Amino acid sequence: MKILLTGATGFLGFRTLEVLAQMPEVTTIVATGRTLKPTHTVTHDKISYQLGDLTDYRFVQNLVNQVNYIIHAAALSAPWGSFSTFEAANITTQQNLLKAAQQSAVPHLIKRIVYISTPSIYYNGQDRLQVNESDPLPYKFVNAYATTKRQAEIMLEQSGIPYVILRPRALIGRGDTVIMPRLLRAYEAGRLKIIGNGQNQVDLTSVANVAQAIVLSLKVNEAGLDQTYNITNGNPVYLWEKIRMVLELMGKQLPPKKVPRWLVAQVAQWMEWKARLTQGPEPTLTKYGVGTLSQSFTLNISKAKKLLGYVPQVSTDEAIREFVVWYQKQGKIKS
C-alpha cells in the first residue's frame, strides 16, 4: 500500500501515522499538512512529509499521483467561522482530491478513499441516544462545519471511487489539542461550570480506536465498502464525571455550582447575535457548544462492528489518563 494521509500533522493524523508505519503491507506514506509540530511528528523510513495547501490543485495532484490509497483526515473543525472559510477547507479540498484521483495518470490508481467526517451532522438541538447512520439528518445543520462536511460526504459518495466514511465522536487521548485543552482553559479562566443537571450521557472516543477503524477501513472487503460508519468507544459515559476525572488527575476540583441550561443557551444566542452583528471573533459561548456540554448524544456502532470488524480496544478512562500524562509532560517541556 502506498498511502496519502491528509491532516497528518494533527491529532488524529499523527496517531494514525504511528499505526500505519508499523503495518508490513504499507510501503509508502505521503504525510501532508500545513505546519509540522515537534509534538505531532512521526519519524520513520516509510513516511515522507510534504507540507502544503490542499486548496492548491497542482499540489494535490502531485500528492495523489504518488499513492493508491487516500486517508482524508484534514478539515477545518470549529463551531464558528464564515461559510467561505469552511467551504475552502472542507469542500474545495475534497473536490481537488477527487478530481486528482479521477484524472490520475494511471487509470483507477486510487483503490480506496477513507474519509474522516463528523457526527456533528446529526446534531438537532435535542438529546439523541444511539443514533444510527441511516437516521434522518436535520433539515438544517447546526453550523458551517457540519454543513460542509456533509457536502463533502455526498461528493465522495457520487465520485465513483470506492470509499469508507467514518464519523468518529469526540476524540480524546495523547496529543489532544482541542477538546480537553479547551475545557482546561475554560477552567483556568473560571468559566467552567456544570451546565444543566450534569447527567448528560455522551460518547468519548479514544483516538487509538479511531486509528484502528481507519486501518480496518483500508482492509475491509467489498461488503464493507461504500459505507458510512459511526465510530465511538461503544460505552457512553456521563460527560461531567469524566471532566471531573481529568481535573482531579491534575490536582484540580470541578466547581459544584450548576447553571440552568436554558439560561446559558440564551446567553450563547445573544453572544452569537453580537458576534455576527459586529463581525467579531468566535464568541465565548455558542449554542452548539452549550449543547455538547449539556445534552445527551450517543451513537450506535453496531454497523462498524458487523461490517468493519471494529472492536474498541482502549477505554475512555485509559484515554483520559493517557492524555493527562502527555499534557502534563508538555507543560514541563514548555516551562
C-alpha positions in Angstrom: 0.0 0.0 0.0 1.1 3.5 -0.9 -1.0 5.9 1.3 -1.6 9.6 1.2 -2.7 10.9 4.7 -4.0 14.4 4.8 -4.2 16.1 8.2 -1.1 14.1 9.1 0.2 16.9 11.3 -2.9 17.0 13.5 -4.1 15.0 16.5 -5.7 12.1 14.6 -3.2 12.3 11.8 -0.1 11.7 13.8 -1.6 9.0 15.8 -2.7 7.3 12.6 0.8 7.7 11.2 2.2 5.8 14.1 0.0 2.8 13.3 0.4 2.9 9.5 4.2 2.9 9.8 4.1 -0.4 11.7 2.0 -2.2 9.0 4.1 -4.5 6.8 1.8 -4.1 3.9 2.3 -0.3 3.9 5.4 0.7 1.9 5.0 4.4 1.5 3.2 7.1 3.4 2.9 10.6 2.0 2.0 12.7 5.0 0.7 16.2 4.4 -0.5 19.1 6.5 0.2 22.8 6.9 2.5 23.0 9.9 4.8 20.3 11.4 4.9 20.4 15.2 7.5 18.5 17.2 4.8 17.0 19.5 2.9 15.6 16.5 5.8 14.4 14.3 6.5 10.8 13.5 9.9 9.7 12.2 10.0 6.6 10.1 11.6 5.5 6.8 8.2 4.9 5.2 7.0 8.5 6.0 7.6 11.4 3.7 6.2 14.8 4.9 5.1 17.0 2.1 3.6 20.1 3.5 1.3 22.4 1.6 -2.2 23.7 0.9 -4.9 21.2 -0.3 -6.8 24.1 -1.9 -3.9 24.2 -4.5 -4.9 21.6 -7.1 -1.4 21.1 -8.6 -0.1 20.4 -5.1 -2.9 17.8 -4.5 -2.4 16.3 -8.0 1.3 15.7 -7.2 0.4 14.0 -3.9 -2.3 11.8 -5.4 0.0 10.6 -8.2 2.4 9.0 -5.6 -0.2 6.7 -3.9 -3.0 4.2 -4.4 -4.9 4.8 -1.1 -6.1 8.1 0.4 -7.0 8.8 4.0 -8.5 12.2 4.1 -8.4 13.5 7.7 -7.7 17.2 7.1 -10.5 19.6 7.9 -11.4 22.9 9.5 -13.2 21.8 12.6 -14.7 24.7 14.6 -18.1 25.8 15.9 -17.7 29.3 14.4 -16.5 31.0 11.3 -17.5 32.2 7.9 -19.0 29.7 5.5 -16.4 30.6 2.8 -13.6 29.6 5.1 -15.2 26.2 5.8 -16.1 25.8 2.2 -12.4 26.2 1.1 -11.1 23.9 3.9 -13.7 21.1 3.7 -15.2 21.3 0.2 -12.5 22.6 -2.1 -10.0 20.2 -0.7 -12.4 17.3 -1.3 -13.0 18.5 -4.8 -9.3 18.6 -5.5 -8.6 15.1 -4.1 -11.5 13.6 -6.0 -10.5 15.3 -9.3 -6.9 14.3 -8.9 -8.0 10.7 -8.2 -10.3 10.6 -11.2 -7.7 12.1 -13.5 -4.8 10.1 -12.3 -2.0 9.3 -14.8 -2.7 5.6 -14.1 -6.4 4.8 -14.5 -8.1 3.5 -11.4 -4.8 4.0 -9.5 -6.7 5.1 -6.4 -8.2 1.9 -4.9 -10.0 3.5 -2.0 -10.6 6.7 -0.1 -11.1 6.7 3.7 -12.8 10.0 4.7 -13.0 11.2 8.2 -16.3 13.0 8.6 -18.2 14.0 11.7 -21.3 13.1 13.8 -22.0 16.8 14.1 -24.2 16.4 11.2 -26.7 14.5 13.5 -27.0 17.4 15.9 -30.5 18.9 16.1 -30.6 20.7 19.4 -32.2 17.8 21.2 -31.0 14.8 23.3 -30.1 12.0 21.0 -29.3 8.4 22.0 -28.0 5.6 19.9 -28.1 7.4 16.6 -27.8 5.2 13.6 -26.0 6.2 10.3 -29.3 5.8 8.5 -31.3 8.0 10.8 -32.8 11.1 9.1 -30.5 14.1 9.2 -31.6 17.6 10.4 -33.3 19.8 7.8 -30.7 22.5 8.6 -27.3 21.7 10.0 -26.1 23.3 13.2 -23.1 25.2 11.7 -20.9 25.7 8.6 -18.6 22.9 9.8 -21.4 20.3 9.8 -22.9 21.7 6.5 -19.6 21.5 4.6 -18.6 18.0 6.0 -21.9 16.6 4.8 -21.5 18.1 1.4 -18.0 16.6 1.2 -19.5 13.2 2.1 -22.0 13.5 -0.7 -19.3 14.4 -3.2 -17.3 11.3 -2.3 -20.4 9.1 -2.5 -21.1 10.3 -6.0 -17.5 10.1 -7.2 -17.4 6.5 -8.3 -14.3 5.9 -6.3 -14.5 3.1 -3.6 -14.8 4.7 -0.2 -15.4 4.4 3.5 -16.7 7.3 5.5 -16.1 7.4 9.3 -17.9 9.6 11.7 -15.9 9.4 15.0 -17.2 11.2 18.0 -15.2 13.4 20.4 -11.6 12.2 20.1 -9.5 12.1 23.3 -6.1 10.8 24.2 -2.4 11.6 23.8 -1.9 14.5 21.5 -5.3 16.1 22.0 -5.0 19.8 21.5 -8.8 20.5 21.1 -11.4 19.0 23.5 -9.7 18.6 26.8 -7.3 21.6 26.5 -10.2 23.8 25.7 -12.0 22.7 28.8 -8.9 23.2 30.9 -8.5 26.7 29.5 -12.1 27.4 30.5 -11.4 26.1 34.0 -8.3 28.2 34.4 -10.3 31.3 33.3 -13.0 30.5 35.9 -15.6 29.8 33.2 -16.1 26.1 33.5 -19.4 25.3 35.2 -21.7 22.4 35.0 -24.5 23.2 32.6 -27.9 21.6 33.3 -28.1 18.7 35.7 -24.8 17.2 34.9 -26.3 13.9 34.0 -26.0 14.1 30.2 -24.5 10.9 28.6 -22.1 11.2 25.7 -19.7 9.2 23.6 -16.0 9.9 24.0 -13.7 8.1 21.7 -10.0 7.1 22.1 -8.0 8.4 19.2 -6.3 5.0 19.2 -9.6 3.3 18.4 -10.2 5.7 15.5 -6.8 4.9 14.1 -7.8 1.2 14.4 -11.0 1.9 12.5 -9.0 3.6 9.7 -6.8 0.6 9.3 -9.8 -1.7 9.2 -11.3 0.6 6.5 -8.2 0.2 4.4 -8.5 -3.6 4.5 -12.3 -4.2 4.6 -13.8 -6.4 1.9 -16.4 -5.3 -0.7 -19.3 -5.8 1.6 -17.9 -3.1 3.9 -17.0 -0.7 1.1 -19.1 2.3 0.0 -20.4 2.6 3.6 -20.6 5.1 6.4 -19.8 4.2 10.0 -20.2 5.7 13.4 -17.1 5.2 15.5 -17.0 5.6 19.3 -15.8 3.7 22.3 -19.1 1.9 22.4 -19.6 2.8 26.1 -21.4 6.1 26.8 -20.3 8.0 29.8 -21.6 10.8 32.0 -19.7 13.8 30.5 -19.3 15.8 33.7 -18.0 12.7 35.6 -15.2 12.5 33.0 -14.4 16.2 33.1 -14.2 15.9 36.9 -11.8 12.9 36.4 -9.5 14.9 34.2 -9.4 17.8 36.6 -8.8 15.5 39.7 -5.9 13.7 37.9 -4.4 17.2 37.5 -4.9 18.1 41.1 -7.9 20.4 40.4 -11.5 20.4 41.5 -14.6 20.9 39.4 -16.7 23.7 40.9 -20.0 22.2 42.2 -22.2 25.0 41.0 -24.7 24.2 38.3 -26.1 26.7 35.8 -29.5 26.2 34.2 -29.2 25.1 30.5 -31.9 27.5 29.3 -30.0 30.4 30.8 -26.7 29.5 29.3 -28.4 28.9 25.9 -29.9 32.3 26.0 -26.6 33.9 26.8 -25.0 31.9 23.9 -27.7 33.1 21.5 -27.0 36.7 22.5 -23.3 36.3 22.1 -23.7 34.7 18.6 -26.0 37.6 17.6 -23.5 40.2 18.8 -20.6 38.4 17.1 -22.5 38.3 13.8 -23.6 41.9 14.1 -20.1 43.2 14.8 -18.3 40.6 12.7 -16.3 39.8 15.7 -14.3 36.7 16.7 -15.8 33.4 17.9 -18.0 34.1 21.0 -17.1 32.6 24.3 -20.3 30.6 24.2 -22.1 29.1 21.1 -25.4 27.3 21.0 -23.7 24.2 19.7 -21.0 24.4 22.4 -23.7 24.6 25.1 -25.5 21.7 23.5 -22.4 19.5 23.6 -21.8 20.2 27.2 -25.4 19.8 28.4 -27.2 17.4 26.2 -27.0 13.6 25.8 -25.6 12.5 22.4 -24.6 8.8 21.7 -24.1 6.8 18.6 -24.9 3.2 17.6 -21.7 1.4 16.4 -23.2 -2.0 15.6 -22.7 -1.4 11.8 -19.0 -0.8 12.3 -18.7 -3.9 14.5 -20.5 -6.1 11.9 -19.0 -4.9 8.6 -15.6 -3.4 9.6 -14.9 -5.9 12.4 -14.4 -2.9 14.7 -13.9 -3.6 18.4 -12.8 -0.7 20.6 -9.6 -1.6 22.4 -8.8 1.5 24.5 -11.3 2.5 27.2 -12.4 6.1 27.9 -10.6 6.1 31.3 -7.4 4.8 29.7 -7.6 7.5 27.0 -8.1 10.2 29.7 -5.1 9.0 31.7 -3.0 8.9 28.5 -4.0 12.5 27.8 -3.2 13.8 31.3 0.2 12.2 31.3 1.0 13.7 27.9 -0.5 17.1 28.7 1.4 17.5 31.9 4.7 16.4 30.2 4.2 19.2 27.5 3.7 21.7 30.3 7.1 20.7 31.8 8.8 21.0 28.5 7.4 24.5 27.9 8.4 25.7 31.3 
